[in-house]
Amino acid sequence: MQAKNRDVLHRRRQFTRLFYHRNHGSLILAMAATLLGAGLNLALSWLLQQTLDLAAGTGATWTLRQLVLFALGLLACCVVIDAMSAYARPKFLSRAIAQYREYAYAELLKKNLTSFTRENTSVYLSALSNDANSIETNYLQKMFEFWGDAVLFAGALAMMFWYSVPLALVALVLSALPLAVSMLLGPRLAKAETRVSAENAAYVAALKEGLNGFSVVKSFQAEREAFDLFAKNSRRVQTAKCRRLRIGSILGSVGSTAGAVAQLGVFLTGCWMALSGQGVTPGVMVIFVNLMGCANLFVSALPDFVSNHTACNALIDKLAGALAVNLQTAGRAIPRRLEQGIAVEGLTFGYAPGQPVLHGVTARFEAGKSYAVVGASGSGKSTLLRLLMAGGSGYGGGSGYGGSIRYDGAELRGVSTDSLYELVSLVEQNVFVFDSSIHDNITMFRDFPQEQVDRAVRLSGLQPLIEAKGESYQCGENGANLSGGERQRISIARSLLRQAPVLLVDEATAALDKETAFQVSGAILDLDGLTRIVVTHALDEALLRRYDGILVLKNGAVAECGRFDELMARKGYFYSLYTVAQ
Ligand code: ADP
């Protein structure tokens, strides 16, 4: 438990130090402005006392001329302090949040591919938008207010004791009143804030789904249902926000009422002391009321500070915790070439405990050859491919699969993900295309010699498209300006350009028409020198004949394997799959 807490604290510190990293200048300037502002407030109280006592003839130490000069000096300081604050605070805040977000995103990019695909991305969407805003206003902004008010509080107390010890003691006792009342409500505010964050994540998830599934909603005329789903989540987040606001305003009003009672108490006590000749002047009475106001600022806002701080720490912990799950493990780097092949032995895997999806899969994929993985839907083809791509951490933080996966004899569990991604390239059915040019999408925004780009274009069959539209043709949001086949070819060209020796292809042609699918699959089979493992459900004889081996999966186990002719001659499971498909 203690180790876990230490872990959480350590991760939180990693994030919070990002607020201050290379941001000390602005922080110091902004904090200095805040603290000087507090000092200014105290000086104003003193000026008030002196002015009143000068007017009443009750013991002012300064002359009117001195007081006017002092007031002018304070005014000038006020202008300078405001300018300092206006310059430094926004600068500090914007840099702090930018660094926080960038660090979180960089950590996110380090995540293992397989672990990321199993997560709900709305956690990150919410953490890097709404939660980050909340941290900016409720954590960082409030930090300045906290220290400003704390200095004001300490200064006010010191001045009170300097003016009159008995009255200061009364003020101290009465200050406990707003503190006690608002401390009771503080924890509720923290809980309400955490709830807002959770509801917001659900809302973002629903919104994301609604937008992604727009075409399904339209074609099934499910607008009403989609709207209801959206409205439900939207209302829930607003209800949570409303609750937080309500607790906040109750806290504020209870705090300020208690503060006013305390102020009045000091005023009346001061009045009584003045009347009973205990050396309290009208100026001192007024300055006490004023100083009580200053002290109350801190006292009544303290629970708000504490609960906001706690709530924001919880938000940081949530993000840091999510990012820490299945982070890449630093394994051994393997060379960027495959000489013998990939050996899978007794591979067992399940997404949930006790529900295995793969049962003892054993297969051998020789370097430089091409293999097809076939089987009915749900037989575990994609799972097998994802495990080959899983790298050091894999599913479930490293011990996810049973059996072994060896690249040239190196067991995947001990291999660093970075070096595995250098070796292996994945072409998926759902190709992500950036809203940029064809060239950028092929190169993934990196620089490559033009002849390498041309080769990838030629081999992936993208040449006709580029001849017609040019490399700078804009692909549109997620490739909206391209056909399915063109998107697939971009994805293949991308993989080819990386020149990874192993190409894993997951049902890449499933969404294409028969002819395009044939051409794309043919293009993959034409790539000499690469080790290719292609998950396919297009059982086309002309293509299947070209594979060096076909692995047939049935309910997560290998039913058969061999070349097309051998499998057909065996008249087993593959034969029936193939015959039904025809
Ligand atoms: P195939 O590619 O052969 O269609 P998959 O490997 O995608 O099969 O799926 C095999 C089984 O694993 C299916 O029963 C599927 O429901 C389950 N499965 C796939 N992905 C996940 C996942 N991310 N979480 C839980 N179960 C999954």
Residues whose N, C-alpha, C, O or C-beta is under 5 A from the ligand:
A	BS01	ADP	Y351 V357 A376 S377 G378 S379 G380 K381 S382 T383
